[in-house]
Amino acid sequence: MRVELTLSKEQMELLNRAKELLSHALPGATLVEVSTSLAQRYVKQSSFPRRN
């Protein structure tokens, strides 16, 4: 799947900062890998039991 984003300068700086901070855990990670890692961490941290 392909997704295109338009980010402000500040948003791009924030994403690159997150990439720097994750570089020990994800050396050489792409922005896709960084955003996936951040999403996984957020979902894990914020998850509540799902209702049926």
Secondary structure as GFF3:
##gff-version 3
##sequence-region A 1 52
A	DSSP	alpha_helix	9	21	.	.	.	ID=ss1
A	DSSP	alpha_helix	31	46	.	.	.	ID=ss2
###
